[in-house]
Amino acid sequence: MTHCLIIGAAGMLGAGLAEALLAKSAIAGKSIAKLTLFDLFEAKTRDTAVALDIRAGDLSAPGTAEALIESRPDVIYHLAAIVSGEAERDFEKGYRINLDGTRHLLEAIRRAQASAPGYRPRFVFASSLAVFGSPLPDIIADDHILTPRSSYGTQKAIGELLLADYSRRGFVDGIGIRLPTICIRPGKPNAAASGFFSGILREPLAGKPALLPVATSVRHWFASPRSAIGYLVHAAEVDAAQLAENRNLTMPGVSATVADEIEALRKKAGDEAVALIKHEADPAIEAIISTWPKAFDTKRALSLGFVPDASFEAIVEAYLEDHASEAR
């Protein structure tokens, strides 16, 4: 029997992950007996036979991480973070949430071993493509050196290093997955610099105007929420022996330009939807996006069984299937 802890459970990915785990009812061949959901606000979920422990709090606050680890969860998903744009605007908050919170959590696990020898949970860390920064090749290999050019990317890169070291020392059985930019994100826009990638599709599909702050030639790496949730579930099941010392890896995705996005929108919703997109350059967003990667060679993740979306059109189709109520 397995106890899973999701930190960041009230967010889009956290909520989807909780539902996926409840539907799957097992992880790595063991039945899920308990699911602890933690975030700044209480997460919502459906009734289930699985024991639920729903909590709210600040991971960076003293004692919070220790309280979460007290019940010794077997699988820990660490998804909590403030997003790229907010981390860049508020330097102190970015480091407190994205770095201090991660360090507190890892330290709580390490200290728990004093009273629970042998405790070594699978620790799934949601990292980001922002760990890479310019200059970059057009296609980035698995062994490319991390050179973040933002505070958010730096915080995630440090998290990856901590994950690798705590795994090397035997405190956690860690795996870090660099998620592509998630598109199309349902719900309301967030403060991420990448938010417009979803907005120029989500809003027109709902009959609403959308702003495009960058050129249509901008290329990026994408995954649907459906695929991202699948990556998180699978990450808990990957054999640690296959990871060896390299505990962090980039997830497969779809490389597409903004023009490709718009064409996919046109095919699904017509010229009327495309006409709702207004180009209004934003130098701050352009500066951040210009340092981000365009495409990856993800042989390693593919060999470990991570399955990507088939195309950008498939990403739009997945959104329309999963969130039909949000499209007109």
Secondary structure, DSSP 8 states (H G I E B T S, - for coil): -EEEEEETTTSHHHHHHHHHHHHH-EETTEEEEEEEEEESS-------SSEEEEEE--TTSTTHHHHHHTT--SEEEE-----HHHHHH-HHHHIIIIIIHHHHHHHHHHHHTTTSTT---EEEEEEEGGG--SS--SSB-TT------SHHHHHHHHHHHHHHHHHHTTS-EEEEEEE-EE-S--SS--S-TTHHHHHHHHHHHTT--EEE-S-TT-EEEEE-HHHHHHHHHHHTTS-HHHHTT--EEE---EEEEHHHHHHHHHHHHHHHHHTTEEE---HHHHHHHTTS---B--HHHHHTT----S-HHHHHHHHHHH-GGG--
